[in-house]
Amino acid sequence: MSNEPLVLGIETSCDETAVGIVRGRTLLANVISSSVEEHARFGGVVPEIASRAHLEAMEAILHQALNEAKISLTDIDAVAVTAGPGLVGALLVGVASASGLALGLGKPIYGVNHLAAHVSVDLLAHTQEVKPTIALLVSGGHSSLLQVDDITSSVTKLGESMDDAAGEAFDKIARVMGLGFPGGPAIDRDARSGNKTAIDFPRGLTQSSDWETRPFDFSFSGLKTAVARYLEATPNYARADVSASFQEAIVDVLMQKAIRACASTGIDSLVIAGGVAANSRLRTLAQERCDKAKISLRIPEPALCTDNGAMVACLGSLMVSAGRAPSPVGIEAQSSMSVTTVSVA
């Protein structure tokens, strides 16, 4: 195996079927087939539909990724796959596909953590690795603050959402306002013509007592309720103002907590990852506050923030380069895999 491992990554944790190929930390292919339109009429992801969509898309996108990378399957040094967390039926499609490829090719398999993969994808765009770093992970199902000493082996959870993740809150309020699914991009677009200070929505877990007891945890259920009540009490509300004010409440809390985590740990670097990291207001506010606090900020390009195979392949490549042991044959999908478990041992 060369010093630049050629790794194929498979991601099927939710509603994107994705295959990525990297050589070392160079992206060669990143192909995604999304079933989001099939879920839109239900206002959220339907697990059975997602699983069937993965089955139908897998072979085609695998071939497409190989063609884009200009390689054949026999060139692959290792296979990486999201083993968890996620929808168990969806995960099973990816794990079974990756296991079959690894066995057929006689190559090692790395069952990796979806959340750690979101953080690792930043390294496809930067030659300098940051160790340690604080990672703010914000997606449809997870909002977490992590201390990452080594993305291949040492991730410590500092805090997490106590109820709805940020992405879930976006989806639910977008549905109430008739903006469709997924809610994050819809609210982001709507907010651009709104006034972010028009409505003073609450910031969860930011009272003085909260900073003492839960300094790095998140809660967006109270905000979601406050927005719903405002909409009910204000029939002629200005939708763009609601979107902008609601979005501001979320990103304000995310950045308050992230900056505090950096200050408390003495770590002056921050990586923001996950689907919500594509939000334009979060990216702007993060840069402003990190510049003020003299914190080095890194955020993957928007196309690499949402679920993708490149991030899985990247983490797999980092595991190979670090000499980490591969996963055993016959790995299982782990729908509730802890964020501190980087890979299936």
N, C-alpha and C positions, 0 to 999 in steps of 0.2 A: 504493500500500500504506500502511495506517495505521501510526501509531506503535506500535500493539498488534497485531502480526501474528497472524493466525489460522492455526494450523499443525496439520495432521493427522499423527500419528505411528503407524508400524506396526512391531511387534516380533514376530519369529518365530525367534529365535536357538536356541530349545530346544523345550520342550514346551508353551509358552503361546502361543496366537495372541491378539495384543492390539492394540487400536486406541485411541489417546488423542487428544483434541483440546484444545488450549489457546489462549487469546487472551492474548498477552503472557506473563505468568506466572500466569494464572488458569486453573484446571482446569475444563473444561466437560464432559468425558466421559472415562471410563476403563473400557473394556469388555474383559474377558478370558475366553477360552475355553481351559480347560486339558485336556490329554489325559493327565494324570498317572495316572488310573485305568486307562487302557489299558496303561501301562508298568509298573504296580505288580506284576503277576504275574511280570514278568521281573526285578524287583529293580533296575531302572534304566531310563534312557531308551533306546528303540530308535529310531535315526534314521529308518528308513523309515516307521515308524508315526507319528512326529512330523510328518514332511513331509506325509503323506496327511491327517493331522488338520488341519494348517494350510490345505490346499486346501479341505477340506470346510467349515471354519468361517469363512473369510475374508469372504465376501460378507455373511453374516448379521451378524457383529459390526461390520462397517463400517456397515451400515444402522442397527444399534442405536446405535452411537456418534453418528452424525449426528442421530438422533432425540433422544438425550439432550441433545446440545448445542444442539438446536433450530436447526440450520443445514442448508444444502444443500451439495452438493459444489462448486457454483460460487462459494460464499462463501470457499472456502479460498484463502489467500495462498501457501502452500507445503506441500510434502509432505516429511516426514522418515521415514527408515526405517533400521533396524539393518542395516548392511552387514557387520558382523563385530564381534568374533569369535563363533563359534558353530558349530553343525552345518551343514555347507555345503548340504545338501539343504533343510533348514528355512529357512536364510537366503535361498535362491533364491526360495522362495515369496513372502516378504515383499518382496524387491527387485523381483521381476517385477510384483507387484501395485502397488507404489508407482510404479514406472516407467510402468506403463500409465496410472495415474491422473494423474501429472504430465504425460505427453505428451497425454493426452486433454483435460486442463483447460488446457494451455498454461502450467503453473505450474512454478517451480523445484523441484528435488529436492535434498535433503541426505541423503547416505548417511553416517550417523554411527556412532560407536563405541559399542557396547553398554555397555562399562564406564564410559566417560565419561558416558553417559546416566544410569547409576545414581547417579553423584555429583551430576549437575545437578538431579535431581528434588527435591533438598532445597530448591531455590529456589522451588518452588511453594508452600512453606509459610512462607517468610521474605521480607520485603521488602528486607532489608539483605543485599547480596551480600558474601561474605567473600573477600577477596583479600589475600595468598595464604592457602591453607589446606593442612593435611595431610589426606589422605583415606585412610581404611582401607577397602578394598574387599574384602568377604568374601562369596563366593557358592559355588554348587555346583562351578563350574569354575575359580574364581580366588580367590587370596588375595594382595593386593598393598598396598603402602604407596606413596602417590603424593604428590608436591608439586604442587599445582594453583595456578599463578599466574594463569591465565585458562582457564576450562573450555572456551572456544571455540577456543583456539589453543595453550595452553602447559601441558602435563602432563608431569612428569618422574617416572620410575619410580625409587623409592628401594630397593625390595625386593619380592620375590615368593616364592611357595611353590616349594620345590625339588622337591617330589613331589606328594603329594595336597593339594588345596585343603581348606580347613576343611569346606566343604559335602560334599565327597567322603568325608572321614573320618566325618562324621556318618552319611552314607548306608550306608557299609560296616559300621560297628559296629552300627547299628540292624538291618541285615539279619542279622548274626550273632546278635543277641539276639532275633530274631523280632518286631521292632517295626514292620516294614513299610517302605514307601517312600512319600514321601520321609522320610529319617531325621531331619533337623533338627527339625521340629516334634514328631515322635514322642518323641525323646530329651528335648526341652525339657519336654514334658508329664510324662514319666516322672520326670524329675529333681526335680520340685517336691516329691515325697514322699521324696526321698532325702537322704543326708548327703554334701555335697560334699567333705568332708575324710576320708571313710571310707577311701579308697584313694589312695595317693600315686603317681599316674601321672606319667611323665616329661614335662618341658617341653622340647620340641625347640629346638635352637639358642639355648640360654640360658646355656651355660657361658661362663666368662671368655674363652676363646679364640674362641668364637662371636661374642661382642660385639665383638671386635677385627676379625674377618674378615668376618662376615655379620650386621651389627647389625640390619638391617631385613628379612632373609629369614626364611621360615617353613619348617618341616618337620614334618609330622604323620604320616609313615609309621612312625616309631619308636613313637609313641604308639599308633597303630592296632595295631601288633604286640604291644605290651605289654598292651593291653586284651584282645586275642584270646588271648594266653597265660594271662592271669589267668582268663578264662572257662573255658579248657580245664582249668586246674589247680584250679578251684574249682567243682565241680559244683553245689553248693547256694548259689551266689552270690545276694546281694540285688540284684536287677536295678536298682531305683531308686537304690541307692547307687552302682552302676557307672555308670549314666547321669549322675548328678550329679557324680561324681568325674571322669569322662571329659570332660564338658562344661566343668567348671571348668578342667581342664588346657588346653583349647583357648582359652577366653576369657581366661584369665590370660596366656597367651603373646601373644595378639592385642593386649591392652592394654599389656603390657610394651613391646612393640615400637613401638606407636603413641605412647605417652608419650615414649619415647626419641627418636623421630623429631621430635616437637615440640620437645623440649629441644635436640636437635642442630642444628636449623635455626633456632631462635629464633622459630618460628611458634606463636602461642598459640591457634590454633583447630584443631578436628578435626571432620571430617565422617565418619561411618561409614555405609557404603552397601552394597547387595547383599542377597541373600536371607537370609544369616546375621545381618544387622543386625536382623532381626525377633526374634531369640532373646532371650527375656526376661532371662536371666542376663547376657548381654553388655550389654544396655542398662543394667541396674542397676550392674554393675561399672564400665562406662565412665563413668557419671555420678559414681560415688564417686571414681574415680581422677582424673578431669579436675577435679573440684572441689578435690581435694587439691593438684593441680599448677597450679591457677589457669589451666586451659585451657578455652576456650569450646567446648562440645560441641553438635553438631547431628546428629540422626538422623531420617531421614524416618519418617513414621508407618508401622506395619508393612505396611499394604496397598500402600504404594509402595516397599517394600524388594524384594519379589519382582519378577520380570520383568513389565513392563507397558508399554502404549503411551504413557502419560502422560509417562514419562521421556524417551522418544524425541521426542515432540512438544515437550517443554520444551527439550531441547537444540537442536532445530531452530529454535524460536522465539528462543533466545538467539543462535544463529548469524545469523539474519536481522537481529535488532536490532543486533548488533555489526558488521554490514556484511560478513560473511564471504561469500566466493564460493560459489555453489551447486556441487554435484557435476555432472559432465558427464552427458549423456544416455547410457544404456547402461552404467551402473556395474555392477561385478561384485561378487558376494558374496565376502568375504575371511574364510575360516574362522579364520585365525590372525592377524588384524589386531592389530598392536601397540597396547598400551594408550596409548602416547604419540601415536598417530595419532588425532586427534579426529574427523576426517571424511575422506571420499574427496575428494581435490583434483580 
